[in-house]
Amino acid sequence: MKKKIFFLCGLLMSFSAYSQTSAVYSEVNSFDINSTIVKEVNYPATITCHNTAEKNVLFVYVDASLSTKEFILDYNELVVHDMEVLSQDTVVFCGEAIINGQKNAVVGFFKISDILTSSVNVRIQKNFVSGENVLSVVTLTRMVTYFSSNMVRHIVCIGSCFDIDEFNNVVFYPCIVDISGYDIGTSGYISGCVENVNETFEDIDIATAGVWNTPYVVTVGFDMSYGRYMGFRIYNPDNIFSSPNNIEDTLRLLRVDPSGTRKWLDDGLSLSRISNGSVATVSYRKSDNGTSDQNANIHIGKYSVMRMWNGALNIMEQSQEIPFTPTSNRQMRDLIYSSKTKGLVFLHTAKDLSTLELKTYYCEIPENYLLSPSPLNVFYYPDYELHRLSLYNNAANYLWCGVNTSLPFVSANGMFTFGLINRCSEREVYNPVKKDCLTISKKKRPFTEIGGMNFLSVEDGEIDESVINLQCEVK
């Protein structure tokens, strides 16, 4: 079925003359923007996805000349939660749409090469089910893509499915959908869920460990059995639901006294691979000096991938916390790692209760700082709420995307270089404090899984071109 796809003025950035270390571009849109995601296509080209208040999605591609090609996808109130670019040409996204009056998880893809012509075909899969009880998957929130050892491509997404309990209440379970095949959209999927309402999946990544840099899939989430605590699962990337000894069925839960007040908060949790053998998380945790949720610290953790795989009880390698003034409206939004610069960047939002100012901060952490807490530079771009981060230029730089807090129809993107002070941002300093590492408890909560086939619908559209506006440039 064809859908009408129409177009707006341009956005984004492409940084063709790279003597600058910092640049910010803005766009005036025809719609208010709710959220944004940005990815590099092929340096310096980029693509950005905007979820709009009109319940459609705008995709914008920018090349080295700073000219844009863009289109709006108007499909069943689609919301895109995550996006990847494969082989510098195929965009894959996951999220949710309203199908027959019900929320329904979707995965879609299209070709950048189509955008460079006069029209684009967006292929969308819906109606995913999960687990042996054939539960409908309602949303997919994060994804990773990779080739397994036999060169089969995998698109692995985390999300949730729903069921009706014995009291006729709707309940949600965490689930994973693994779409695999030699070509995108030509094969099938397998989907597993953990039928426990206390567990969630918040983020996913591919990490490596051992002398051969063996890859593993890692997920992180929360468990609410005794209060909110962080838990990990690890998987064989060749077969997510059939690892040796079914190791994916074990939840590794950070062990804290259930009667204590130092639990985690429901304000987001982000995961990233770091150097070989480790992953890192950033999240919000209750502070030492009060039981109120207003008193939160930023928690930074480092964990051993191989200890997870081997079943050890001491997977945490480092733990730090950044003391924070009383805040509300907090959200941990993203965490990325550059193997080239050996640096992490995390993105988070908080409203200072003393000034009532809402800011989005991005903080750079040199990886060696995880061994011993040191002052960290944290930056914020005034008047903009930032949503996501992405590596750029062979991981030498990184991108952010966001929207004006008072003018939500004005969106912006920025490019920054690791480790530099002079940039298009205001700067503050965080002072992390070392904390004791926590051991884990292990809970056996198995997945049940089911297989399905790919059935794709096609949405067609034309391409528009426009310009972008330079707001700030620092060289």
DAVENLIN-V702743 format. One record per residue. RES is the residue in one letter. SS is DSSP state (@ for helix, = for strand, . for the rest). PSI is psi in whole degrees, -180 to 180 (none if undefined). NEAR is the number of other C-alpha atoms within 10 Angstrom. Layout:
# DAVENLIN-V702743
res: <RES RES>
ss: <SS SS>
psi: <PSI PSI>
near: <NEAR NEAR>
This chain:
# DAVENLIN-V702743
res: <M K K K I F F L C G L L M S F S A Y S Q T S A V Y S E V N S F D I N S T I V K E V N Y P A T I T C H N T A E K N V L F V Y V D A S L S T K E F I L D Y N E L V V H D M E V L S Q D T V V F C G E A I I N G Q K N A V V G F F K I S D I L T S S V N V R I Q K N F V S G E N V L S V V T L T R M V T Y F S S N M V R H I V C I G S C F D I D E F N N V V F Y P C I V D I S G Y D I G T S G Y I S G C V E N V N E T F E D I D I A T A G V W N T P Y V V T V G F D M S Y G R Y M G F R I Y N P D N I F S S P N N I E D T L R L L R V D P S G T R K W L D D G L S L S R I S N G S V A T V S Y R K S D N G T S D Q N A N I H I G K Y S V M R M W N G A L N I M E Q S Q E I P F T P T S N R Q M R D L I Y S S K T K G L V F L H T A K D L S T L E L K T Y Y C E I P E N Y L L S P S P L N V F Y Y P D Y E L H R L S L Y N N A A N Y L W C G V N T S L P F V S A N G M F T F G L I N R C S E R E V Y N P V K K D C L T I S K K K R P F T E I G G M N F L S V E D G E I D E S V I N L Q C E V K>
ss: <. . . . . . . . . . . . . . . . . . . . . = = = = = = = . . . . = = = = = = = = = = . . = = = = = = = = . . . . = = = = = = . . . . . = = = = = = . . . . . = = = = = = = = . . . = = = = = = = = = = . . = = = = = = = = = = @ @ @ @ . . . = = = = = = = . . . = = . . . . = = = = = = = = = = = = = . . . . . = = = = = = = = = = = = . . . . . = = = = = = = = = = = = . . . . . . = = = = = = = . . . . = . . . = = = = = = = . . . . = = = = = = = = = = . . . . . = = = = = = = . . . . . . . . @ @ @ @ @ @ = = = = = . . . . . . . . . = = = = = = = = = = . . . . = = = = = = = = = . . . . . . . . . = = = = = = = = = @ @ @ @ @ @ . . . . . = = = = = = = . . . . = = = = = = = = = = = = . . . . = = = = = = = = = = . . . . . = = = = = = = = = @ @ @ @ . . . . = = = = = = . . . = = = = = = = = = . . . . = = = = = = = = . . . . . = = = = = = = = . . . . . . . . = = = = = = = = = . . . . . = = = = = . . . = = = = = = . . = = = = = = = . = = = . . = = = = = = .>
psi: <132 144 144 125 123 177 156 178 161 172 -180 -175 160 136 82 -35 86 70 -17 156 -9 133 144 133 149 164 139 117 163 -16 157 145 127 -42 160 155 138 144 150 140 -67 108 129 14 146 165 140 143 129 126 123 162 -16 9 39 178 130 126 132 125 135 132 -171 -22 2 18 148 149 129 159 156 131 112 92 100 45 41 137 124 126 -27 162 143 154 123 132 31 20 -36 124 126 135 158 157 -135 155 167 110 120 40 1 146 136 130 144 152 133 164 155 168 133 -38 -29 -37 -31 -6 -144 -8 166 142 120 120 131 133 138 -172 41 143 161 144 165 -19 9 60 140 132 125 -26 151 126 -29 155 157 153 144 168 133 179 -23 18 28 133 136 136 107 121 144 154 -145 152 168 157 170 123 -177 -18 14 28 147 128 153 139 149 144 164 134 124 105 124 158 166 -29 144 131 0 -7 -146 -164 161 138 131 149 158 112 72 121 -12 -10 145 156 125 -33 164 147 167 125 163 159 158 172 -21 11 47 130 148 148 134 134 152 146 -163 153 130 21 -40 35 170 115 159 138 150 150 152 147 154 119 -24 -29 94 -39 19 59 163 130 23 48 -22 -18 -2 123 125 104 123 130 118 148 119 -22 -8 176 3 53 170 159 155 59 26 152 124 145 144 143 152 -142 163 126 -5 156 163 154 153 143 179 136 147 143 173 -24 27 157 -10 144 -15 -23 95 143 155 124 134 121 151 138 148 123 -44 -34 -36 -48 -37 -3 19 159 0 64 -24 129 -34 148 126 156 143 113 137 143 160 127 165 -179 39 148 121 117 -37 159 126 160 134 114 -21 -43 -6 48 147 153 130 152 129 159 143 148 122 121 -17 -35 -14 23 127 124 150 125 143 131 129 136 107 136 -35 -16 -17 -22 -34 122 135 156 140 137 130 139 154 147 111 141 6 139 118 145 -43 164 161 145 159 150 58 37 12 -26 179 161 154 163 151 -163 151 131 -29 -18 81 -8 -3 114 164 156 150 153 131 159 137 140 6 146 -42 109 174 57 159 151 141 -175 132 146 91 155 134 138 158 143 144 143 179 161 151 130 131 105 99 152 149 145 165 151 156 168 157 125 112 137 157 128 127 155 167 169 138 161 150 -163 170 166 123 123 -41 142 129 129 none>
near: <6 10 12 12 20 15 21 21 18 26 30 30 33 27 21 14 9 10 9 15 18 25 23 24 20 23 21 18 18 13 18 19 24 18 23 27 25 28 24 23 24 17 15 19 23 24 27 22 25 25 24 23 15 13 17 21 23 22 22 27 28 27 20 16 13 21 17 26 27 27 25 23 23 18 18 16 19 23 26 27 19 21 24 23 21 14 9 16 15 17 19 22 25 28 24 24 22 16 16 8 8 10 18 23 28 24 25 21 22 20 18 18 12 16 22 14 11 11 16 22 17 19 18 21 18 20 16 25 27 28 22 14 13 19 22 18 30 24 26 27 22 23 24 18 19 17 15 15 10 8 11 13 19 23 21 25 25 25 26 24 27 22 17 11 10 7 6 8 9 10 14 24 21 25 29 28 28 23 24 23 16 13 10 17 20 13 14 15 20 22 28 26 30 23 21 15 14 16 22 23 23 20 24 25 19 20 22 21 19 11 8 8 11 14 21 20 21 25 23 24 23 23 22 14 12 12 18 19 22 25 24 24 20 26 23 20 22 20 13 21 22 15 16 11 7 15 21 24 20 20 25 24 22 21 16 18 10 13 9 9 18 21 23 25 22 16 17 19 24 23 26 25 26 22 16 19 20 20 24 25 21 25 26 26 25 21 25 12 10 12 14 11 18 19 19 29 24 19 22 23 20 23 22 19 24 20 16 22 20 10 13 15 17 17 24 22 18 20 23 23 23 21 19 18 16 17 21 18 13 21 20 22 22 24 24 23 26 23 16 10 15 16 21 21 22 25 25 26 22 21 18 18 14 9 8 11 11 20 22 23 23 23 19 20 21 17 18 11 13 20 13 13 19 16 13 17 17 20 21 21 18 15 15 21 24 30 22 23 26 21 20 22 16 13 18 16 19 23 24 22 28 26 25 18 16 10 13 20 18 20 27 25 27 26 25 23 20 20 13 11 15 14 21 21 20 13 16 12 11 15 14 23 16 16 14 10 18 18 16 20 16 16 12 11 15 18 22 18 20 17 18 16 14 18 15 15 14 16 19 15 21 19 21 19 16 16 16 20 16 15 14 14 15 13 10>
